[in-house]
């Protein structure tokens, strides 16, 4: 029974039935908001990477316990 429900839901989406409640109107300045969000994400990633790589080269484990 669940398979039939899923199938019919897929058919409804393919045929684009009842789009009134699902359609999201695009907002103004959507591209500039996306660009701003992506820029902020890139700055956060760069900041985190610089924090992590700052400690690069420091000993993270006891070399005596390392087995080859």
N, CA, C and O atoms as a Tripos MOL2 file, in Angstrom:
@<TRIPOS>MOLECULE
protein
  272   271    68     0     0
PROTEIN
NO_CHARGES

@<TRIPOS>ATOM
      1 N           0.8310   -1.1970    0.0000 N.3       1 UNK1
      2 CA          0.0000    0.0000    0.0000 C.3       1 UNK1
      3 C           0.8720    1.2550    0.0000 C.2       1 UNK1
      4 O           0.5570    2.2380   -0.6710 O.2       1 UNK1
      5 N           1.9630    1.2140    0.7530 N.am      2 UNK2
      6 CA          2.8610    2.3760    0.8260 C.3       2 UNK2
      7 C           3.5040    2.6400   -0.5330 C.2       2 UNK2
      8 O           3.7480    3.7890   -0.9010 O.2       2 UNK2
      9 N           3.7740    1.5680   -1.2730 N.am      3 UNK3
     10 CA          4.3710    1.7240   -2.6070 C.3       3 UNK3
     11 C           3.4310    2.4670   -3.5450 C.2       3 UNK3
     12 O           3.8670    3.2880   -4.3520 O.2       3 UNK3
     13 N           2.1530    2.1790   -3.4370 N.am      4 UNK4
     14 CA          1.1650    2.8430   -4.2960 C.3       4 UNK4
     15 C           1.1010    4.3250   -3.9590 C.2       4 UNK4
     16 O           1.0380    5.1670   -4.8540 O.2       4 UNK4
     17 N           1.1160    4.6450   -2.6590 N.am      5 UNK5
     18 CA          1.1010    6.0530   -2.2410 C.3       5 UNK5
     19 C           2.3200    6.7900   -2.7800 C.2       5 UNK5
     20 O           2.2010    7.8970   -3.3060 O.2       5 UNK5
     21 N           3.5010    6.1700   -2.6480 N.am      6 UNK6
     22 CA          4.7250    6.7950   -3.1440 C.3       6 UNK6
     23 C           4.6840    6.9710   -4.6550 C.2       6 UNK6
     24 O           5.0960    8.0070   -5.1770 O.2       6 UNK6
     25 N           4.1870    5.9600   -5.3540 N.am      7 UNK7
     26 CA          4.0780    6.0330   -6.8050 C.3       7 UNK7
     27 C           3.1630    7.1750   -7.2210 C.2       7 UNK7
     28 O           3.5060    7.9570   -8.1070 O.2       7 UNK7
     29 N           1.9970    7.2730   -6.5840 N.am      8 UNK8
     30 CA          1.0460    8.3290   -6.9260 C.3       8 UNK8
     31 C           1.5990    9.7130   -6.5780 C.2       8 UNK8
     32 O           1.3480   10.6800   -7.2980 O.2       8 UNK8
     33 N           2.3400    9.8090   -5.4940 N.am      9 UNK9
     34 CA          2.9730   11.0880   -5.1310 C.3       9 UNK9
     35 C           3.9960   11.4790   -6.1860 C.2       9 UNK9
     36 O           4.0900   12.6500   -6.5550 O.2       9 UNK9
     37 N           4.7660   10.5050   -6.6770 N.am     10 UNK10
     38 CA          5.7260   10.7770   -7.7480 C.3      10 UNK10
     39 C           5.0480   11.1990   -9.0260 C.2      10 UNK10
     40 O           5.5080   12.1250   -9.6940 O.2      10 UNK10
     41 N           3.9620   10.5410   -9.3790 N.am     11 UNK11
     42 CA          3.2020   10.9010  -10.5830 C.3      11 UNK11
     43 C           2.6670   12.3200  -10.4360 C.2      11 UNK11
     44 O           2.7040   13.0940  -11.3920 O.2      11 UNK11
     45 N           2.1790   12.6630   -9.2760 N.am     12 UNK12
     46 CA          1.6470   14.0070   -9.0360 C.3      12 UNK12
     47 C           2.7350   15.0630   -9.2230 C.2      12 UNK12
     48 O           2.4790   16.1330   -9.7760 O.2      12 UNK12
     49 N           3.9570   14.7570   -8.7580 N.am     13 UNK13
     50 CA          5.0430   15.7180   -8.9060 C.3      13 UNK13
     51 C           5.4920   15.8360  -10.3510 C.2      13 UNK13
     52 O           5.8360   16.9270  -10.8070 O.2      13 UNK13
     53 N           5.4930   14.7230  -11.0770 N.am     14 UNK14
     54 CA          5.8890   14.7520  -12.4800 C.3      14 UNK14
     55 C           4.8720   15.5290  -13.2970 C.2      14 UNK14
     56 O           5.2430   16.3060  -14.1770 O.2      14 UNK14
     57 N           3.6170   15.3300  -13.0170 N.am     15 UNK15
     58 CA          2.5600   16.0090  -13.7690 C.3      15 UNK15
     59 C           2.2910   17.4150  -13.2620 C.2      15 UNK15
     60 O           1.4820   18.1330  -13.8510 O.2      15 UNK15
     61 N           2.9410   17.8210  -12.1980 N.am     16 UNK16
     62 CA          2.8200   19.1460  -11.5960 C.3      16 UNK16
     63 C           1.3570   19.4510  -11.2840 C.2      16 UNK16
     64 O           0.8060   20.4510  -11.7440 O.2      16 UNK16
     65 N           0.7530   18.5900  -10.5120 N.am     17 UNK17
     66 CA         -0.6170   18.7980  -10.0620 C.3      17 UNK17
     67 C          -0.5920   19.4650   -8.6900 C.2      17 UNK17
     68 O           0.2680   19.1660   -7.8620 O.2      17 UNK17
     69 N          -1.5190   20.3480   -8.4630 N.am     18 UNK18
     70 CA         -1.6570   21.0220   -7.1720 C.3      18 UNK18
     71 C          -0.3820   21.7750   -6.8000 C.2      18 UNK18
     72 O           0.2150   21.5130   -5.7560 O.2      18 UNK18
     73 N           0.0320   22.7040   -7.6500 N.am     19 UNK19
     74 CA          1.2590   23.4550   -7.3790 C.3      19 UNK19
     75 C           1.0080   24.7110   -6.5630 C.2      19 UNK19
     76 O           1.9610   25.3690   -6.1450 O.2      19 UNK19
     77 N          -0.2190   25.0520   -6.3330 N.am     20 UNK20
     78 CA         -0.5260   26.2920   -5.6220 C.3      20 UNK20
     79 C           0.0980   26.3730   -4.2450 C.2      20 UNK20
     80 O           0.5850   27.4340   -3.8530 O.2      20 UNK20
     81 N           0.0950   25.2830   -3.5040 N.am     21 UNK21
     82 CA          0.6270   25.3230   -2.1480 C.3      21 UNK21
     83 C           2.1180   25.0300   -2.1000 C.2      21 UNK21
     84 O           2.7620   25.3020   -1.0870 O.2      21 UNK21
     85 N           2.6880   24.4770   -3.1820 N.am     22 UNK22
     86 CA          4.0850   24.0840   -3.1620 C.3      22 UNK22
     87 C           5.0000   25.1000   -3.8350 C.2      22 UNK22
     88 O           6.2060   25.0900   -3.5880 O.2      22 UNK22
     89 N           4.4690   25.9580   -4.6620 N.am     23 UNK23
     90 CA          5.3070   26.8930   -5.3960 C.3      23 UNK23
     91 C           5.7950   28.0020   -4.4800 C.2      23 UNK23
     92 O           5.0120   28.6230   -3.7620 O.2      23 UNK23
     93 N           7.0860   28.2390   -4.5130 N.am     24 UNK24
     94 CA          7.6870   29.2960   -3.7030 C.3      24 UNK24
     95 C           8.0410   30.4500   -4.6320 C.2      24 UNK24
     96 O           8.8040   30.2850   -5.5840 O.2      24 UNK24
     97 N           7.4840   31.6060   -4.3480 N.am     25 UNK25
     98 CA          7.7600   32.7670   -5.1780 C.3      25 UNK25
     99 C           9.2050   33.2090   -4.9780 C.2      25 UNK25
    100 O           9.6820   33.2530   -3.8440 O.2      25 UNK25
    101 N           9.9020   33.5340   -6.0500 N.am     26 UNK26
    102 CA         11.2690   34.0320   -5.8940 C.3      26 UNK26
    103 C          11.2660   35.4060   -5.2340 C.2      26 UNK26
    104 O          10.3810   36.2260   -5.4770 O.2      26 UNK26
    105 N          12.2490   35.6380   -4.4130 N.am     27 UNK27
    106 CA         12.3350   36.9240   -3.7260 C.3      27 UNK27
    107 C          13.1920   37.8850   -4.5370 C.2      27 UNK27
    108 O          13.9440   37.4730   -5.4200 O.2      27 UNK27
    109 N          13.0680   39.1520   -4.2300 N.am     28 UNK28
    110 CA         13.9020   40.1570   -4.8910 C.3      28 UNK28
    111 C          15.3290   40.0370   -4.3620 C.2      28 UNK28
    112 O          15.5490   39.6740   -3.2060 O.2      28 UNK28
    113 N          16.2710   40.3410   -5.2080 N.am     29 UNK29
    114 CA         17.6980   40.3020   -4.8590 C.3      29 UNK29
    115 C          18.1400   38.9150   -4.4100 C.2      29 UNK29
    116 O          19.0290   38.7860   -3.5690 O.2      29 UNK29
    117 N          17.5310   37.8980   -4.9590 N.am     30 UNK30
    118 CA         17.8680   36.5400   -4.5770 C.3      30 UNK30
    119 C          19.3160   36.1900   -4.8800 C.2      30 UNK30
    120 O          19.9810   35.5390   -4.0750 O.2      30 UNK30
    121 N          19.8130   36.6250   -6.0560 N.am     31 UNK31
    122 CA         21.1830   36.3070   -6.4240 C.3      31 UNK31
    123 C          22.1790   37.0160   -5.5210 C.2      31 UNK31
    124 O          23.2000   36.4320   -5.1560 O.2      31 UNK31
    125 N          21.9060   38.2510   -5.1560 N.am     32 UNK32
    126 CA         22.8420   38.9770   -4.2880 C.3      32 UNK32
    127 C          22.8340   38.3880   -2.8770 C.2      32 UNK32
    128 O          23.8640   38.3650   -2.2030 O.2      32 UNK32
    129 N          21.6720   37.9150   -2.4370 N.am     33 UNK33
    130 CA         21.6140   37.2600   -1.1230 C.3      33 UNK33
    131 C          22.3890   35.9470   -1.1450 C.2      33 UNK33
    132 O          23.0920   35.6150   -0.1910 O.2      33 UNK33
    133 N          22.2540   35.1960   -2.2560 N.am     34 UNK34
    134 CA         23.0050   33.9470   -2.3900 C.3      34 UNK34
    135 C          24.5010   34.2180   -2.4220 C.2      34 UNK34
    136 O          25.2790   33.5140   -1.7790 O.2      34 UNK34
    137 N          24.9030   35.2410   -3.1720 N.am     35 UNK35
    138 CA         26.3240   35.5840   -3.2670 C.3      35 UNK35
    139 C          26.8680   35.9780   -1.9050 C.2      35 UNK35
    140 O          27.9830   35.6020   -1.5440 O.2      35 UNK35
    141 N          26.0840   36.7360   -1.1510 N.am     36 UNK36
    142 CA         26.5040   37.1440    0.1850 C.3      36 UNK36
    143 C          26.6440   35.9330    1.1100 C.2      36 UNK36
    144 O          27.6070   35.8310    1.8710 O.2      36 UNK36
    145 N          25.6850   35.0270    1.0370 N.am     37 UNK37
    146 CA         25.7490   33.8190    1.8660 C.3      37 UNK37
    147 C          26.9420   32.9590    1.4930 C.2      37 UNK37
    148 O          27.6290   32.4340    2.3700 O.2      37 UNK37
    149 N          27.1950   32.8090    0.1950 N.am     38 UNK38
    150 CA         28.3460   32.0210   -0.2440 C.3      38 UNK38
    151 C          29.6540   32.6710    0.1800 C.2      38 UNK38
    152 O          30.5930   31.9770    0.5680 O.2      38 UNK38
    153 N          29.7220   33.9950    0.1110 N.am     39 UNK39
    154 CA         30.9210   34.7100    0.5420 C.3      39 UNK39
    155 C          31.1640   34.4890    2.0330 C.2      39 UNK39
    156 O          32.2940   34.2370    2.4520 O.2      39 UNK39
    157 N          30.1090   34.5840    2.8230 N.am     40 UNK40
    158 CA         30.2420   34.3620    4.2700 C.3      40 UNK40
    159 C          30.6590   32.9270    4.5660 C.2      40 UNK40
    160 O          31.4870   32.6930    5.4460 O.2      40 UNK40
    161 N          30.0960   31.9670    3.8410 N.am     41 UNK41
    162 CA         30.4800   30.5710    4.0200 C.3      41 UNK41
    163 C          31.9550   30.3740    3.6920 C.2      41 UNK41
    164 O          32.6710   29.6910    4.4250 O.2      41 UNK41
    165 N          32.4110   30.9690    2.5930 N.am     42 UNK42
    166 CA         33.8100   30.8390    2.1930 C.3      42 UNK42
    167 C          34.7310   31.4540    3.2410 C.2      42 UNK42
    168 O          35.7860   30.8960    3.5410 O.2      42 UNK42
    169 N          34.3430   32.5950    3.7990 N.am     43 UNK43
    170 CA         35.1510   33.2310    4.8480 C.3      43 UNK43
    171 C          35.2150   32.3490    6.0950 C.2      43 UNK43
    172 O          36.2710   32.2270    6.7180 O.2      43 UNK43
    173 N          34.0930   31.7390    6.4580 N.am     44 UNK44
    174 CA         34.0780   30.8560    7.6290 C.3      44 UNK44
    175 C          34.9520   29.6300    7.4090 C.2      44 UNK44
    176 O          35.6810   29.2090    8.3070 O.2      44 UNK44
    177 N          34.8740   29.0570    6.2070 N.am     45 UNK45
    178 CA         35.6890   27.8820    5.8970 C.3      45 UNK45
    179 C          37.1580   28.2490    5.9200 C.2      45 UNK45
    180 O          37.9700   27.5100    6.4760 O.2      45 UNK45
    181 N          37.5170   29.3850    5.3230 N.am     46 UNK46
    182 CA         38.9110   29.8220    5.3000 C.3      46 UNK46
    183 C          39.4230   30.0750    6.7150 C.2      46 UNK46
    184 O          40.5620   29.7410    7.0410 O.2      46 UNK46
    185 N          38.5810   30.6610    7.5420 N.am     47 UNK47
    186 CA         38.9670   30.9180    8.9330 C.3      47 UNK47
    187 C          39.2020   29.6120    9.6860 C.2      47 UNK47
    188 O          40.1940   29.4720   10.4010 O.2      47 UNK47
    189 N          38.2980   28.6700    9.5260 N.am     48 UNK48
    190 CA         38.4560   27.3740   10.1920 C.3      48 UNK48
    191 C          39.6910   26.6360    9.6980 C.2      48 UNK48
    192 O          40.4180   26.0360   10.4900 O.2      48 UNK48
    193 N          39.9310   26.6780    8.3910 N.am     49 UNK49
    194 CA         41.1100   26.0110    7.8450 C.3      49 UNK49
    195 C          42.4000   26.6370    8.3670 C.2      49 UNK49
    196 O          43.3660   25.9310    8.6580 O.2      49 UNK49
    197 N          42.4120   27.9580    8.4840 N.am     50 UNK50
    198 CA         43.6310   28.6020    8.9840 C.3      50 UNK50
    199 C          43.8660   28.2510   10.4460 C.2      50 UNK50
    200 O          45.0140   28.1090   10.8660 O.2      50 UNK50
    201 N          42.7970   28.1080   11.2300 N.am     51 UNK51
    202 CA         42.9480   27.6950   12.6270 C.3      51 UNK51
    203 C          43.5100   26.2880   12.7260 C.2      51 UNK51
    204 O          44.3770   26.0130   13.5550 O.2      51 UNK51
    205 N          43.0140   25.3980   11.8760 N.am     52 UNK52
    206 CA         43.4460   24.0030   11.9040 C.3      52 UNK52
    207 C          44.8790   23.8700   11.4150 C.2      52 UNK52
    208 O          45.6780   23.1490   12.0130 O.2      52 UNK52
    209 N          45.2060   24.5580   10.3350 N.am     53 UNK53
    210 CA         46.5430   24.4260    9.7670 C.3      53 UNK53
    211 C          47.5910   25.1790   10.5790 C.2      53 UNK53
    212 O          48.7880   24.9550   10.4030 O.2      53 UNK53
    213 N          47.1620   26.0500   11.4480 N.am     54 UNK54
    214 CA         48.0960   26.7710   12.3150 C.3      54 UNK54
    215 C          48.8630   25.7830   13.1930 C.2      54 UNK54
    216 O          50.0460   25.9810   13.4690 O.2      54 UNK54
    217 N          48.1970   24.7340   13.6220 N.am     55 UNK55
    218 CA         48.8090   23.7310   14.4830 C.3      55 UNK55
    219 C          49.4980   22.6200   13.7040 C.2      55 UNK55
    220 O          49.9870   21.6590   14.2980 O.2      55 UNK55
    221 N          49.5410   22.7400   12.3740 N.am     56 UNK56
    222 CA         50.1640   21.7090   11.5500 C.3      56 UNK56
    223 C          51.6450   21.6040   11.8950 C.2      56 UNK56
    224 O          52.3380   22.6130   12.0310 O.2      56 UNK56
    225 N          52.1020   20.4120   12.0300 N.am     57 UNK57
    226 CA         53.5040   20.1910   12.3520 C.3      57 UNK57
    227 C          53.7400   19.9350   13.8220 C.2      57 UNK57
    228 O          54.7960   19.4260   14.1980 O.2      57 UNK57
    229 N          52.7850   20.2750   14.6560 N.am     58 UNK58
    230 CA         52.9250   19.9750   16.0770 C.3      58 UNK58
    231 C          52.6640   18.4960   16.2970 C.2      58 UNK58
    232 O          51.9040   17.8690   15.5600 O.2      58 UNK58
    233 N          53.3010   17.9510   17.3130 N.am     59 UNK59
    234 CA         53.1450   16.5250   17.5860 C.3      59 UNK59
    235 C          51.7450   16.2580   18.1230 C.2      59 UNK59
    236 O          51.3160   16.8660   19.1030 O.2      59 UNK59
    237 N          51.0450   15.3490   17.4710 N.am     60 UNK60
    238 CA         49.6810   15.0340   17.8610 C.3      60 UNK60
    239 C          49.6010   13.6980   18.5810 C.2      60 UNK60
    240 O          48.5470   13.3420   19.1080 O.2      60 UNK60
    241 N          50.6910   12.9610   18.6110 N.am     61 UNK61
    242 CA         50.6950   11.6510   19.2590 C.3      61 UNK61
    243 C          52.1080   11.3800   19.7620 C.2      61 UNK61
    244 O          53.0560   12.0690   19.3860 O.2      61 UNK61
    245 N          52.2330   10.3960   20.5900 N.am     62 UNK62
    246 CA         53.5220    9.9960   21.1190 C.3      62 UNK62
    247 C          54.2340    9.1400   20.0770 C.2      62 UNK62
    248 O          53.7450    8.0710   19.7110 O.2      62 UNK62
    249 N          55.3710    9.5990   19.6030 N.am     63 UNK63
    250 CA         56.0560    8.8970   18.5230 C.3      63 UNK63
    251 C          56.5700    7.5210   18.9620 C.2      63 UNK63
    252 O          56.8150    6.6550   18.1220 O.2      63 UNK63
    253 N          56.7320    7.3190   20.2730 N.am     64 UNK64
    254 CA         57.2050    6.0130   20.7600 C.3      64 UNK64
    255 C          56.1170    4.9480   20.5800 C.2      64 UNK64
    256 O          56.4210    3.7630   20.4450 O.2      64 UNK64
    257 N          54.8550    5.3740   20.5800 N.am     65 UNK65
    258 CA         53.7720    4.4030   20.4400 C.3      65 UNK65
    259 C          53.4490    4.1160   18.9810 C.2      65 UNK65
    260 O          52.6500    3.2280   18.6830 O.2      65 UNK65
    261 N          54.0620    4.8580   18.0750 N.am     66 UNK66
    262 CA         53.7880    4.6600   16.6590 C.3      66 UNK66
    263 C          54.4860    3.4120   16.1730 C.2      66 UNK66
    264 O          55.6900    3.2580   16.3800 O.2      66 UNK66
    265 N          53.7580    2.5200   15.5320 N.am     67 UNK67
    266 CA         54.2980    1.2900   15.0240 C.3      67 UNK67
    267 C          54.3570    1.3420   13.5130 C.2      67 UNK67
    268 O          53.4130    1.7970   12.8670 O.2      67 UNK67
    269 N          55.4390    0.8880   12.9550 N.am     68 UNK68
    270 CA         55.6100    0.9010   11.4920 C.3      68 UNK68
    271 C          55.2730   -0.4110   10.9020 C.2      68 UNK68
    272 O          55.3590   -0.5810    9.6850 O.2      68 UNK68
@<TRIPOS>BOND
     1     1     2 1
     2     2     3 1
     3     3     4 2
     4     3     5 am
     5     5     6 1
     6     6     7 1
     7     7     8 2
     8     7     9 am
     9     9    10 1
    10    10    11 1
    11    11    12 2
    12    11    13 am
    13    13    14 1
    14    14    15 1
    15    15    16 2
    16    15    17 am
    17    17    18 1
    18    18    19 1
    19    19    20 2
    20    19    21 am
    21    21    22 1
    22    22    23 1
    23    23    24 2
    24    23    25 am
    25    25    26 1
    26    26    27 1
    27    27    28 2
    28    27    29 am
    29    29    30 1
    30    30    31 1
    31    31    32 2
    32    31    33 am
    33    33    34 1
    34    34    35 1
    35    35    36 2
    36    35    37 am
    37    37    38 1
    38    38    39 1
    39    39    40 2
    40    39    41 am
    41    41    42 1
    42    42    43 1
    43    43    44 2
    44    43    45 am
    45    45    46 1
    46    46    47 1
    47    47    48 2
    48    47    49 am
    49    49    50 1
    50    50    51 1
    51    51    52 2
    52    51    53 am
    53    53    54 1
    54    54    55 1
    55    55    56 2
    56    55    57 am
    57    57    58 1
    58    58    59 1
    59    59    60 2
    60    59    61 am
    61    61    62 1
    62    62    63 1
    63    63    64 2
    64    63    65 am
    65    65    66 1
    66    66    67 1
    67    67    68 2
    68    67    69 am
    69    69    70 1
    70    70    71 1
    71    71    72 2
    72    71    73 am
    73    73    74 1
    74    74    75 1
    75    75    76 2
    76    75    77 am
    77    77    78 1
    78    78    79 1
    79    79    80 2
    80    79    81 am
    81    81    82 1
    82    82    83 1
    83    83    84 2
    84    83    85 am
    85    85    86 1
    86    86    87 1
    87    87    88 2
    88    87    89 am
    89    89    90 1
    90    90    91 1
    91    91    92 2
    92    91    93 am
    93    93    94 1
    94    94    95 1
    95    95    96 2
    96    95    97 am
    97    97    98 1
    98    98    99 1
    99    99   100 2
   100    99   101 am
   101   101   102 1
   102   102   103 1
   103   103   104 2
   104   103   105 am
   105   105   106 1
   106   106   107 1
   107   107   108 2
   108   107   109 am
   109   109   110 1
   110   110   111 1
   111   111   112 2
   112   111   113 am
   113   113   114 1
   114   114   115 1
   115   115   116 2
   116   115   117 am
   117   117   118 1
   118   118   119 1
   119   119   120 2
   120   119   121 am
   121   121   122 1
   122   122   123 1
   123   123   124 2
   124   123   125 am
   125   125   126 1
   126   126   127 1
   127   127   128 2
   128   127   129 am
   129   129   130 1
   130   130   131 1
   131   131   132 2
   132   131   133 am
   133   133   134 1
   134   134   135 1
   135   135   136 2
   136   135   137 am
   137   137   138 1
   138   138   139 1
   139   139   140 2
   140   139   141 am
   141   141   142 1
   142   142   143 1
   143   143   144 2
   144   143   145 am
   145   145   146 1
   146   146   147 1
   147   147   148 2
   148   147   149 am
   149   149   150 1
   150   150   151 1
   151   151   152 2
   152   151   153 am
   153   153   154 1
   154   154   155 1
   155   155   156 2
   156   155   157 am
   157   157   158 1
   158   158   159 1
   159   159   160 2
   160   159   161 am
   161   161   162 1
   162   162   163 1
   163   163   164 2
   164   163   165 am
   165   165   166 1
   166   166   167 1
   167   167   168 2
   168   167   169 am
   169   169   170 1
   170   170   171 1
   171   171   172 2
   172   171   173 am
   173   173   174 1
   174   174   175 1
   175   175   176 2
   176   175   177 am
   177   177   178 1
   178   178   179 1
   179   179   180 2
   180   179   181 am
   181   181   182 1
   182   182   183 1
   183   183   184 2
   184   183   185 am
   185   185   186 1
   186   186   187 1
   187   187   188 2
   188   187   189 am
   189   189   190 1
   190   190   191 1
   191   191   192 2
   192   191   193 am
   193   193   194 1
   194   194   195 1
   195   195   196 2
   196   195   197 am
   197   197   198 1
   198   198   199 1
   199   199   200 2
   200   199   201 am
   201   201   202 1
   202   202   203 1
   203   203   204 2
   204   203   205 am
   205   205   206 1
   206   206   207 1
   207   207   208 2
   208   207   209 am
   209   209   210 1
   210   210   211 1
   211   211   212 2
   212   211   213 am
   213   213   214 1
   214   214   215 1
   215   215   216 2
   216   215   217 am
   217   217   218 1
   218   218   219 1
   219   219   220 2
   220   219   221 am
   221   221   222 1
   222   222   223 1
   223   223   224 2
   224   223   225 am
   225   225   226 1
   226   226   227 1
   227   227   228 2
   228   227   229 am
   229   229   230 1
   230   230   231 1
   231   231   232 2
   232   231   233 am
   233   233   234 1
   234   234   235 1
   235   235   236 2
   236   235   237 am
   237   237   238 1
   238   238   239 1
   239   239   240 2
   240   239   241 am
   241   241   242 1
   242   242   243 1
   243   243   244 2
   244   243   245 am
   245   245   246 1
   246   246   247 1
   247   247   248 2
   248   247   249 am
   249   249   250 1
   250   250   251 1
   251   251   252 2
   252   251   253 am
   253   253   254 1
   254   254   255 1
   255   255   256 2
   256   255   257 am
   257   257   258 1
   258   258   259 1
   259   259   260 2
   260   259   261 am
   261   261   262 1
   262   262   263 1
   263   263   264 2
   264   263   265 am
   265   265   266 1
   266   266   267 1
   267   267   268 2
   268   267   269 am
   269   269   270 1
   270   270   271 1
   271   271   272 2
@<TRIPOS>SUBSTRUCTURE
     1 UNK1         2 RESIDUE 1 A UNK
     2 UNK2         6 RESIDUE 1 A UNK
     3 UNK3        10 RESIDUE 1 A UNK
     4 UNK4        14 RESIDUE 1 A UNK
     5 UNK5        18 RESIDUE 1 A UNK
     6 UNK6        22 RESIDUE 1 A UNK
     7 UNK7        26 RESIDUE 1 A UNK
     8 UNK8        30 RESIDUE 1 A UNK
     9 UNK9        34 RESIDUE 1 A UNK
    10 UNK10       38 RESIDUE 1 A UNK
    11 UNK11       42 RESIDUE 1 A UNK
    12 UNK12       46 RESIDUE 1 A UNK
    13 UNK13       50 RESIDUE 1 A UNK
    14 UNK14       54 RESIDUE 1 A UNK
    15 UNK15       58 RESIDUE 1 A UNK
    16 UNK16       62 RESIDUE 1 A UNK
    17 UNK17       66 RESIDUE 1 A UNK
    18 UNK18       70 RESIDUE 1 A UNK
    19 UNK19       74 RESIDUE 1 A UNK
    20 UNK20       78 RESIDUE 1 A UNK
    21 UNK21       82 RESIDUE 1 A UNK
    22 UNK22       86 RESIDUE 1 A UNK
    23 UNK23       90 RESIDUE 1 A UNK
    24 UNK24       94 RESIDUE 1 A UNK
    25 UNK25       98 RESIDUE 1 A UNK
    26 UNK26      102 RESIDUE 1 A UNK
    27 UNK27      106 RESIDUE 1 A UNK
    28 UNK28      110 RESIDUE 1 A UNK
    29 UNK29      114 RESIDUE 1 A UNK
    30 UNK30      118 RESIDUE 1 A UNK
    31 UNK31      122 RESIDUE 1 A UNK
    32 UNK32      126 RESIDUE 1 A UNK
    33 UNK33      130 RESIDUE 1 A UNK
    34 UNK34      134 RESIDUE 1 A UNK
    35 UNK35      138 RESIDUE 1 A UNK
    36 UNK36      142 RESIDUE 1 A UNK
    37 UNK37      146 RESIDUE 1 A UNK
    38 UNK38      150 RESIDUE 1 A UNK
    39 UNK39      154 RESIDUE 1 A UNK
    40 UNK40      158 RESIDUE 1 A UNK
    41 UNK41      162 RESIDUE 1 A UNK
    42 UNK42      166 RESIDUE 1 A UNK
    43 UNK43      170 RESIDUE 1 A UNK
    44 UNK44      174 RESIDUE 1 A UNK
    45 UNK45      178 RESIDUE 1 A UNK
    46 UNK46      182 RESIDUE 1 A UNK
    47 UNK47      186 RESIDUE 1 A UNK
    48 UNK48      190 RESIDUE 1 A UNK
    49 UNK49      194 RESIDUE 1 A UNK
    50 UNK50      198 RESIDUE 1 A UNK
    51 UNK51      202 RESIDUE 1 A UNK
    52 UNK52      206 RESIDUE 1 A UNK
    53 UNK53      210 RESIDUE 1 A UNK
    54 UNK54      214 RESIDUE 1 A UNK
    55 UNK55      218 RESIDUE 1 A UNK
    56 UNK56      222 RESIDUE 1 A UNK
    57 UNK57      226 RESIDUE 1 A UNK
    58 UNK58      230 RESIDUE 1 A UNK
    59 UNK59      234 RESIDUE 1 A UNK
    60 UNK60      238 RESIDUE 1 A UNK
    61 UNK61      242 RESIDUE 1 A UNK
    62 UNK62      246 RESIDUE 1 A UNK
    63 UNK63      250 RESIDUE 1 A UNK
    64 UNK64      254 RESIDUE 1 A UNK
    65 UNK65      258 RESIDUE 1 A UNK
    66 UNK66      262 RESIDUE 1 A UNK
    67 UNK67      266 RESIDUE 1 A UNK
    68 UNK68      270 RESIDUE 1 A UNK
